[in-house]
């Protein structure tokens, strides 16, 4: 799949989809008062637009021939009040629709973010970050336009059109027919406009998704970009993406630049037809000058909402496409296993867990039974893996890169689901356990450390609502307190994005404190000491000896010297369990483990 194809937008659907609109309206219901208020202002403003033309007719046909200055003054005052009322209605409608759009966006973005956090890891393997950012930002913004300048305003425009049409027919239906003569051409131009804008809109959305994805990846990997001197090449690639986005926007602007003058031309032609037809009828005494003047104003007001409706049709179409993508994302199933199973919970709770702070956990019993897993079948990463880690036991997993060590941890945490076999904790299939309960049992230290921007204490207490004293205690137990005390502000020190303001080894220590702060029953260590120096590693090992007592620990290690004291060592090769035993037993077998050990010890 190419970089461009993964960001291609889906083909835009129908301009109006009743199912999607009904679902969108569920987000509007809490703010129905805003909708009612906005519609009141819009309808009032639409009715007030008739005041000017009708007063014009009255002044020209009645006040001027009769030289009635009082009537002229009264008409001017009424017009002034009408204009002030129109201004007030426009202001009120703008405020209320803006509030409506912003509140709907706030609710929808919150729901999207909450759902994104619950989606399974394979979903993120398939979907680029740029596309997801576009869903939460640009697509939601399209819905804001729908509520601020689309549906509500469109209803106001429709009311204005109906009101003006009725007024024109009531004043003189023959002249109204001349005024409506160019409407078929307006619909034709609007149809062509909508089709062109639809295509250009899709291109703009696709290109902004590509830009988002490119920026996210390059900014995240800025160290690699600078290390290999890729700044110029990456700038050229970004320039191509940026140019494509510019071209797409220019194409859209060109469509708008042609559409509005075309509508203005048709409006002028309609006015010219009206003047010619009106002048003839005035000449034969069948029509008054005031009526023609009023019609000219009414026709001008008639074409404005007609023009706006075409643009609002486009907004509606964009919003329907955006909402379809948003709801497709919201309808993506969350991580499996979130539903609780009372039997499973009861089976685990008595033996494996205690309330936080009530004392050490007793550990858990973990079994892999003939587990097969592939990220993409039939390329199996694990092939019939079976092993047992007893309660309180420490098991190390070793093997060459790509042997499947980290995959075992990912399956145990249910980031992925095995295609065959099962994994049990205290005899319960983890697929039958509530996902939150499973992960509450686990303290996990990743090889790729991720710390959030924020203070040190917040990063340590991620998994549990710990007091400041408990945070300090957790850091002290793994030797992280020595690092923290050197930082300005100690535990209130603000870390940069991904913990960039501290060293890799210090980040690893903090992540270790975070993992054990919740007093887990099961420790998962994925190269937990790979980035710390020998002095800190020795300190961690001493802390681990105490922390692992009575707990189950599964440790992935490349440095075999760190797992010599494990109760059992599992040797993986090409996704299969080749050897099991203690350090001494495996050396005595003179097999794969012995060769790995000799290579690392420099004895090969």
Protein Blocks (a to p, Z undefined) as FASTA:
>chain_A
ZZklmmpccddddfbdfklmmmmmmmmmmmmmmmmmmmmmmmmmmmmmmmmmmmmmmmmm
mmmmnopaklmmmmmmmmmmmmmmmmmmmmmmmmmmmmmmmmmmmmmmmmmmmmmmmpcf
klmmmpcfklmmmmmmmmmmmmmmmmmmmmmmmmmmmmmmmmmmmmmmmmommlmmmmmm
mmmmmmmmmmmmmmmmmmmmmmmmmmmmmmmmmmmmmmmmmmmmmmnopmmmmmmmmmmm
mmmmmmmmmmmmmmmmmmmmmmmmmmmmmmmmmmmmmmmmmmnopacfklmmmmmmmmmm
mmmmmmmmmmmmmmmmmmmmmmmmmmmmmmpccdehkaccfklmmmmmmmmpccehiacc
ebjadddehiacdfbdcbdfbghiacdddehiacddeddehilpmmmmmmmnomaccfed
cddeehiafklpcfklmmmmpccddfbdcddeddfklmmmmmpccdfklmmmmmmmnopm
mmmmmpghijmpccdehhlmbcfklmmmmmmmmmmmnopabdcdehkllmccfklmmmmm
mmmmmmmgopacddddfblmlmmmpmbdcddeehiafbgcdfklmmmnopmklmmmmmmn
opZZ
